[in-house]
Amino acid sequence: MSCDAPDLLPLEEALRRLWVALPTQTLPELRAERDDPATDRASMDGVALRAAEGRTPRRLLGTLFAGDDPAAFTVAPGTAVRIMTGAALPAGADAILPVEQLREVDGCIQPLADPRTGDHVRVRGEQARAGDLLLAAGTPLNAARLALGAQEGLPLPSRPRIRVAVASTGNELVMVPAPHQIRDSNGPMLAALARSLGADVELRAALPDDPATLAAALGNPGDIRILLTSGGVSMGQHDHLPGVLKELGATILFHKIRLKPGKPMLAALLGDLLVLGLPGNPVSAYLNALLFLGQALARLEGRAAPEPWRKARLTAPVKNKGDRPLLHPCRLVDGKLEPLPGKGSADLVTLAKADACAWIESPSQEAGAKVRYLTIL
């Protein structure tokens, strides 16, 4: 029988709370400074000519490259201008005939196809007219939107990588472990994951289970925006992190979520510092970091919320004995999820063999069921 509280926070609500609690960069309202394109332009390499003259040979007047002033030429009857992609159309021309449909004979251009008015011409203002609303204020940043802003003359926003520190906690973490001790595997794992997600990462020494040491580390975090800890967030006598954060005046965004593994997950804001308190078991720590650190980085960088989920079918049934959704390790084989015989949230061996973790609702999912999954990075 499960001893979980029925009011554990659903994963989606925890992600939402984290998202709305963090500041973000967005674009201001963006309007077209001028028509786009600002003049008729060639969309292919070829010659600019008058379509009505059909296949009549033309005398070449010269060449226009992208950025050249087209005022140097006027296309009169019987003439044409060689033109490159992106170049402005000269006066008198109303079509582009591609290079592949041309033959040059005795200094003249012989069309091999019938040109039509507007062929291969990007017409002035076809993408936007001066003053058109291109992006509403508050639109999240991405590469295409930054490019559009640059095209309209906006200065590029500063987008440094978010600095993240990783510090495991626990008196059991030592360099040369006795049988009752372990090495710190969470720190290197979480640092590697944070780098994969695009953060600027600092791996710090493990912290002991001591409230004063934790308080000192949290009170003097250094030049970081996010602190990832692992361990110290459950119900044990040495799980000091929630209490220390409260004593320091942190805002607890949530503590304990409806997820297996990963129930003890904690998120808090201590001034400008986001503390993601991950469970100590490695599978729990990894999966919570994958979900919540990815969300936090996207928000702080001004990007849209990430969508980490994909879907595939299970090749075998997976049972879920608890009443929380289960993330079960799987191999991806030919586009299908092959469940691995996982042994719980401390089973780093199975996590290292997995390509994905499948979302299994209570009580089970049968073979062939289509489920969502997270990719192991």
C-alpha positions as CSV (number, residue, x, y, z in Angstrom):
1,M,0.0,0.0,0.0
2,S,1.3,3.4,-0.9
3,C,2.1,5.9,1.9
4,D,2.1,8.9,-0.5
5,A,0.0,11.9,0.4
6,P,-2.9,12.3,-2.0
7,D,-2.1,16.0,-2.5
8,L,1.4,15.6,-3.9
9,L,1.9,18.3,-6.6
10,P,1.5,17.0,-10.2
11,L,4.6,17.3,-12.4
12,E,2.9,19.8,-14.8
13,E,1.9,22.1,-12.0
14,A,5.4,22.0,-10.5
15,L,6.8,22.9,-13.9
16,R,4.3,25.7,-14.3
17,R,5.1,27.2,-10.9
18,L,8.8,27.2,-11.7
19,W,8.1,28.9,-15.1
20,V,6.0,31.7,-13.8
21,A,8.3,32.4,-10.8
22,L,11.4,33.2,-13.0
23,P,12.1,36.4,-14.9
24,T,12.7,36.1,-18.6
25,Q,13.9,38.0,-21.6
26,T,11.4,38.7,-24.4
27,L,11.3,40.9,-27.5
28,P,9.7,44.3,-27.5
29,E,7.0,44.9,-30.1
30,L,8.6,44.6,-33.5
31,R,7.2,46.4,-36.5
32,A,8.6,46.5,-40.1
33,E,10.9,49.5,-40.5
34,R,10.4,49.4,-44.3
35,D,8.8,47.1,-46.9
36,D,10.2,43.6,-47.0
37,P,11.8,43.2,-49.4
38,A,12.4,47.0,-49.9
39,T,12.4,46.6,-53.7
40,D,11.8,43.8,-56.2
41,R,14.6,41.3,-56.0
42,A,15.9,38.3,-58.0
43,S,15.2,35.0,-56.3
44,M,17.5,33.1,-58.7
45,D,20.7,33.6,-60.7
46,G,19.9,34.4,-64.3
47,V,19.0,37.5,-66.4
48,A,16.5,40.3,-65.8
49,L,14.4,40.9,-68.9
50,R,11.1,42.0,-70.3
51,A,8.8,38.9,-70.3
52,A,6.7,40.2,-73.2
53,E,9.6,39.8,-75.7
54,G,9.5,36.0,-75.2
55,R,12.4,34.1,-76.7
56,T,13.9,37.1,-78.6
57,P,17.7,37.3,-78.2
58,R,18.8,40.2,-75.9
59,R,21.9,42.2,-75.7
60,L,23.6,42.1,-72.3
61,L,24.0,45.4,-70.6
62,G,26.0,44.2,-67.6
63,T,25.7,42.4,-64.3
64,L,24.0,43.2,-61.0
65,F,25.1,41.5,-57.8
66,A,23.3,41.6,-54.4
67,G,23.8,45.0,-52.9
68,D,24.4,46.8,-56.3
69,D,22.4,49.9,-57.1
70,P,20.1,48.9,-60.0
71,A,19.9,52.5,-61.2
72,A,23.0,51.8,-63.3
73,F,20.8,49.9,-65.8
74,T,17.5,50.3,-67.6
75,V,16.2,47.3,-69.5
76,A,14.9,48.5,-72.8
77,P,13.4,46.3,-75.6
78,G,16.1,43.9,-76.9
79,T,18.3,44.1,-73.8
80,A,18.8,42.2,-70.5
81,V,20.9,42.4,-67.4
82,R,22.7,39.4,-65.9
83,I,21.6,39.3,-62.2
84,M,22.5,37.3,-59.1
85,T,20.2,36.0,-56.4
86,G,19.2,38.8,-54.0
87,A,20.1,41.6,-56.4
88,A,17.5,44.4,-56.9
89,L,15.6,44.3,-60.2
90,P,16.6,47.1,-62.7
91,A,14.0,49.4,-64.2
92,G,12.2,48.0,-67.2
93,A,12.6,44.3,-66.2
94,D,9.7,42.3,-64.9
95,A,11.0,38.7,-64.9
96,I,14.1,36.6,-64.2
97,L,15.0,33.8,-66.5
98,P,17.3,31.3,-64.7
99,V,20.8,30.4,-65.9
100,E,19.6,26.9,-66.8
101,Q,17.2,28.3,-69.4
102,L,19.7,30.5,-71.2
103,R,22.3,30.2,-73.9
104,E,24.8,32.9,-74.8
105,V,25.5,33.4,-78.5
106,D,27.8,36.2,-79.9
107,G,27.4,38.4,-76.9
108,C,23.7,38.0,-76.7
109,I,21.4,36.0,-74.4
110,Q,19.1,33.5,-76.1
111,P,16.2,32.4,-73.9
112,L,15.4,28.7,-74.1
113,A,12.0,29.1,-72.4
114,D,9.2,31.6,-72.5
115,P,9.5,34.0,-69.5
116,R,6.4,35.1,-67.6
117,T,5.9,38.4,-65.8
118,G,6.9,37.9,-62.2
119,D,8.9,34.7,-62.7
120,H,11.6,34.3,-59.9
121,V,11.0,37.8,-58.6
122,R,10.5,38.6,-54.9
123,V,8.0,41.4,-55.1
124,R,8.5,44.5,-53.0
125,G,6.6,44.2,-49.7
126,E,5.5,40.5,-50.3
127,Q,6.7,39.6,-46.8
128,A,5.7,42.7,-44.9
129,R,4.8,46.3,-45.5
130,A,6.4,49.2,-43.5
131,G,4.7,49.5,-40.2
132,D,3.3,45.9,-40.1
133,L,3.3,44.2,-36.7
134,L,5.9,41.4,-37.1
135,L,6.1,40.2,-33.5
136,A,4.0,41.1,-30.5
137,A,5.6,42.4,-27.3
138,G,6.6,39.6,-25.0
139,T,7.3,37.0,-27.7
140,P,10.0,34.5,-26.5
141,L,13.4,34.7,-28.1
142,N,14.7,32.2,-30.6
143,A,17.3,32.4,-33.4
144,A,14.8,33.3,-36.2
145,R,13.2,36.1,-34.1
146,L,16.6,37.5,-33.2
147,A,17.5,37.5,-36.9
148,L,14.2,39.3,-37.7
149,G,15.0,41.9,-35.0
150,A,18.5,42.4,-36.5
151,Q,16.9,42.8,-39.9
152,E,14.7,45.6,-38.5
153,G,17.6,47.3,-36.8
154,L,17.1,46.2,-33.2
155,P,20.2,45.8,-31.1
156,L,20.9,42.2,-30.2
157,P,20.0,41.4,-26.6
158,S,22.7,40.1,-24.3
159,R,22.3,36.4,-24.0
160,P,25.2,35.0,-21.9
161,R,25.0,31.3,-20.9
162,I,23.3,30.9,-17.5
163,R,25.8,30.0,-14.8
164,V,24.9,26.9,-12.9
165,A,26.7,25.4,-9.9
166,V,26.4,21.7,-8.9
167,A,27.0,20.5,-5.4
168,S,26.0,17.1,-4.0
169,T,25.3,16.8,-0.3
170,G,25.9,14.0,2.2
171,N,28.4,12.8,4.8
172,E,28.6,9.5,2.9
173,L,30.4,11.1,-0.1
174,V,34.2,10.5,-0.1
175,M,37.0,10.1,-2.6
176,V,38.0,6.6,-1.4
177,P,34.9,4.9,0.0
178,A,34.7,2.2,2.6
179,P,31.9,-0.3,2.2
180,H,29.5,2.0,4.1
181,Q,30.4,5.1,1.9
182,I,30.2,6.1,-1.8
183,R,31.8,8.3,-4.3
184,D,30.0,11.4,-5.6
185,S,28.5,10.3,-8.9
186,N,25.6,12.8,-8.9
187,G,27.9,15.8,-9.2
188,P,29.7,14.8,-12.4
189,M,26.4,13.5,-13.8
190,L,24.5,16.7,-13.2
191,A,27.3,18.9,-14.4
192,A,27.4,16.9,-17.7
193,L,23.7,17.2,-18.0
194,A,23.7,20.9,-17.3
195,R,26.3,21.4,-20.0
196,S,24.2,19.4,-22.5
197,L,21.3,21.7,-21.7
198,G,23.5,24.7,-22.6
199,A,24.5,26.0,-19.1
200,D,27.9,27.4,-18.1
201,V,28.7,24.9,-15.3
202,E,30.8,24.9,-12.1
203,L,31.1,21.5,-10.3
204,R,31.7,22.2,-6.6
205,A,32.9,20.0,-3.8
206,A,30.2,17.9,-2.0
207,L,28.7,19.5,1.0
208,P,28.3,17.7,4.4
209,D,25.0,17.2,6.1
210,D,25.5,20.2,8.3
211,P,23.0,23.1,8.6
212,A,25.7,25.7,9.2
213,T,27.7,24.6,6.2
214,L,24.6,24.5,4.0
215,A,23.6,28.0,5.1
216,A,27.1,29.4,4.4
217,A,27.0,27.9,0.9
218,L,23.6,29.2,0.2
219,G,24.3,32.6,1.6
220,N,27.4,33.1,-0.4
221,P,26.6,31.3,-3.7
222,G,29.1,33.3,-5.9
223,D,28.5,34.3,-9.5
224,I,25.8,31.8,-10.3
225,R,22.1,32.0,-11.2
226,I,21.1,28.4,-10.4
227,L,22.4,26.0,-7.7
228,L,21.7,22.3,-8.3
229,T,22.0,20.2,-5.1
230,S,21.3,16.5,-4.7
231,G,20.3,14.9,-1.5
232,G,19.1,16.4,1.8
233,V,15.5,17.1,0.7
234,S,13.6,14.1,2.0
235,M,12.3,13.2,5.5
236,G,15.5,12.0,7.2
237,Q,17.2,13.6,10.2
238,H,20.1,14.8,8.0
239,D,17.8,16.3,5.3
240,H,18.5,19.9,6.3
241,L,18.1,21.8,3.0
242,P,14.3,22.7,3.2
243,G,14.8,24.0,6.8
244,V,17.9,26.0,6.0
245,L,16.3,27.6,3.0
246,K,13.3,28.7,5.1
247,E,15.5,30.1,7.8
248,L,17.3,32.1,5.1
249,G,14.0,33.6,3.9
250,A,13.8,31.7,0.6
251,T,10.5,31.3,-1.2
252,I,9.7,27.7,-1.6
253,L,8.0,27.2,-5.0
254,F,7.2,23.6,-4.3
255,H,8.5,20.6,-2.3
256,K,7.5,17.0,-3.1
257,I,5.9,16.1,-6.4
258,R,3.8,13.3,-7.8
259,L,6.5,11.5,-9.7
260,K,8.3,8.2,-9.3
261,P,11.2,8.4,-8.9
262,G,11.7,12.0,-7.8
263,K,9.1,12.7,-5.2
264,P,11.2,14.8,-2.8
265,M,12.0,17.4,-5.5
266,L,12.3,21.0,-4.2
267,A,12.5,24.3,-5.9
268,A,13.2,27.6,-4.1
269,L,14.1,31.2,-4.8
270,L,16.7,32.8,-2.5
271,G,16.8,36.3,-3.8
272,D,17.9,36.0,-7.4
273,L,19.3,32.5,-6.9
274,L,17.2,29.5,-8.0
275,V,17.9,26.4,-5.9
276,L,16.8,23.1,-7.4
277,G,17.0,20.6,-4.6
278,L,17.2,17.2,-6.3
279,P,16.7,13.9,-4.5
280,G,19.9,12.0,-3.6
281,N,19.3,8.8,-5.6
282,P,20.9,9.2,-9.0
283,V,18.0,8.2,-11.2
284,S,15.7,10.6,-9.3
285,A,18.4,13.4,-9.5
286,Y,18.9,12.9,-13.2
287,L,15.3,12.9,-14.2
288,N,14.3,15.8,-12.1
289,A,17.3,17.8,-13.4
290,L,16.4,16.9,-17.0
291,L,12.8,18.2,-16.5
292,F,13.3,21.2,-14.2
293,L,16.7,22.6,-15.2
294,G,15.7,22.5,-18.8
295,Q,12.6,24.5,-17.9
296,A,14.5,27.0,-15.8
297,L,17.2,27.6,-18.5
298,A,14.7,28.2,-21.2
299,R,12.8,30.7,-19.1
300,L,15.8,32.7,-17.9
301,E,17.2,32.8,-21.5
302,G,13.9,34.0,-22.9
303,R,13.1,30.9,-24.9
304,A,9.8,29.1,-25.2
305,A,9.1,26.3,-22.7
306,P,10.9,23.2,-23.9
307,E,8.9,20.1,-24.9
308,P,11.1,17.2,-23.8
309,W,8.5,14.5,-24.5
310,R,8.3,12.2,-27.4
311,K,6.1,9.2,-28.1
312,A,6.7,5.5,-28.9
313,R,5.2,2.1,-28.3
314,L,6.3,-0.3,-25.6
315,T,7.7,-3.7,-26.7
316,A,6.7,-5.3,-23.3
317,P,4.4,-4.5,-20.4
318,V,5.5,-2.3,-17.5
319,K,3.9,-2.5,-14.1
320,N,3.7,0.4,-11.8
321,K,3.0,-0.7,-8.2
322,G,2.6,2.8,-6.8
323,D,0.0,5.5,-7.3
324,R,2.5,8.0,-8.8
325,P,3.3,8.2,-12.5
326,L,6.5,6.1,-13.1
327,L,9.4,7.0,-15.3
328,H,10.8,3.6,-16.3
329,P,14.2,3.1,-18.1
330,C,14.1,1.7,-21.6
331,R,16.2,1.1,-24.6
332,L,15.1,2.6,-28.0
333,V,15.2,-0.2,-30.5
334,D,13.9,0.5,-34.1
335,G,11.8,3.4,-32.8
336,K,10.2,1.4,-30.0
337,L,10.7,1.4,-26.2
338,E,12.2,-1.8,-24.9
339,P,11.8,-1.8,-21.0
340,L,14.8,-2.5,-18.9
341,P,14.6,-4.4,-15.6
342,G,15.2,-1.4,-13.4
343,K,15.8,-1.8,-9.7
344,G,14.6,1.6,-8.5
345,S,15.8,5.1,-8.1
346,A,19.3,4.2,-6.9
347,D,20.0,2.0,-10.0
348,L,22.6,4.0,-11.8
349,V,23.7,0.9,-13.8
350,T,20.4,0.6,-15.5
351,L,20.1,4.4,-16.1
352,A,23.5,4.3,-17.8
353,K,22.2,1.5,-20.2
354,A,19.0,3.4,-21.0
355,D,18.2,5.6,-24.0
356,A,14.9,6.8,-22.6
357,C,12.5,6.8,-19.7
358,A,8.9,5.9,-20.4
359,W,6.0,7.6,-18.6
360,I,3.9,4.8,-17.0
361,E,0.6,5.7,-15.5
362,S,-0.8,3.6,-12.6
363,P,-1.1,0.7,-12.5
364,S,0.6,-0.5,-15.7
365,Q,1.0,-0.2,-19.4
366,E,0.6,-3.2,-21.8
367,A,2.9,-4.1,-24.6
368,G,2.1,-2.1,-27.7
369,A,0.8,0.9,-25.7
370,K,1.9,4.2,-27.1
371,V,3.4,6.3,-24.2
372,R,5.4,9.4,-23.9
373,Y,9.1,9.3,-23.0
374,L,12.1,11.4,-22.1
375,T,15.4,11.0,-24.0
376,I,18.4,10.4,-21.9
377,L,21.0,13.0,-22.9
